[in-house]
Amino acid sequence: MPELLLAAALAAGYALGRLRPWDRLDTWVWRRLTFGGRWTRTRRGQLAVLAMHAVVRPAATVHAWRHRHDPRPGRAPALVIRTVNAENHD
């Protein structure tokens, strides 16, 4: 009997490793948050996506929640492009 349980546990672990449900759920949440779509049109859909984000990436969810009202970072200075003239070039 213990051998059967061990074999079943190994088979389940192998199946979970091949299917990668955690990575698939993470990809699903990322796509919903990035591209929107049907899931973000209703409050219930938004709640479902945010709940799944909290399950998949709890640290990122807490960070986003804490910093949601932070001011935007300042703009970088304008890029300066120097030109080289044939007269000034050695």
C-alpha positions as CSV (number, residue, x, y, z in Angstrom):
1,M,0.0,0.0,0.0
2,P,2.7,2.6,0.8
3,E,4.4,1.8,-2.6
4,L,1.1,2.6,-4.3
5,L,0.8,5.9,-2.5
6,L,4.4,6.8,-3.3
7,A,3.9,6.0,-7.0
8,A,0.7,8.1,-7.0
9,A,2.5,11.0,-5.4
10,L,5.4,10.8,-7.9
11,A,3.0,10.6,-10.8
12,A,1.0,13.6,-9.5
13,G,4.2,15.5,-9.0
14,Y,5.4,14.7,-12.5
15,A,2.1,15.7,-14.0
16,L,2.1,19.0,-12.2
17,G,5.7,19.6,-13.3
18,R,4.7,19.0,-16.9
19,L,1.5,21.0,-16.9
20,R,3.0,23.9,-14.9
21,P,-0.4,25.3,-13.7
22,W,1.2,28.0,-11.6
23,D,3.1,29.4,-14.6
24,R,0.0,29.2,-16.8
25,L,-2.1,31.1,-14.1
26,D,0.7,33.7,-13.9
27,T,0.7,34.2,-17.6
28,W,-3.1,34.4,-17.7
29,V,-3.1,37.1,-15.0
30,W,-0.3,39.0,-16.8
31,R,-2.2,39.0,-20.0
32,R,-5.4,40.2,-18.4
33,L,-3.6,43.0,-16.6
34,T,-1.6,44.0,-19.7
35,F,-4.1,43.7,-22.5
36,G,-7.4,44.0,-20.6
37,G,-10.4,42.6,-22.6
38,R,-13.6,41.1,-21.3
39,W,-12.3,40.3,-17.9
40,T,-11.7,44.0,-17.0
41,R,-15.0,45.4,-18.1
42,T,-17.0,44.5,-15.0
43,R,-16.2,44.9,-11.3
44,R,-16.6,41.2,-10.8
45,G,-14.0,40.5,-13.5
46,Q,-11.6,43.0,-12.1
47,L,-11.9,41.5,-8.7
48,A,-11.3,38.0,-10.1
49,V,-8.1,39.2,-11.9
50,L,-6.8,41.1,-8.9
51,A,-7.5,38.1,-6.6
52,M,-5.6,35.8,-8.9
53,H,-2.8,38.4,-9.0
54,A,-2.7,38.4,-5.2
55,V,-2.5,34.6,-5.2
56,V,0.2,34.3,-7.9
57,R,2.4,37.3,-7.0
58,P,1.6,38.5,-3.5
59,A,4.7,40.7,-3.0
60,A,4.0,42.5,-6.3
61,T,0.4,43.0,-5.4
62,V,1.3,44.5,-2.0
63,H,4.0,46.7,-3.7
64,A,1.5,48.0,-6.3
65,W,-1.1,48.7,-3.6
66,R,1.3,50.6,-1.4
67,H,2.7,52.7,-4.3
68,R,-0.5,53.3,-6.2
69,H,-0.6,57.1,-5.4
70,D,3.1,57.8,-5.8
71,P,3.9,60.7,-8.1
72,R,5.3,59.8,-11.5
73,P,9.1,59.9,-11.8
74,G,10.5,63.0,-13.5
75,R,11.5,63.0,-17.1
76,A,15.1,62.5,-18.2
77,P,16.9,65.4,-19.7
78,A,16.7,65.8,-23.5
79,L,19.2,63.8,-25.5
80,V,22.0,65.9,-26.9
81,I,23.3,64.8,-30.3
82,R,26.7,66.2,-31.2
83,T,27.4,66.5,-34.9
84,V,30.9,66.1,-36.4
85,N,31.7,68.3,-39.3
86,A,34.2,67.3,-41.9
87,E,36.0,70.7,-41.3
88,N,36.5,70.1,-37.6
89,H,37.3,66.4,-37.8
90,D,40.9,65.4,-37.9
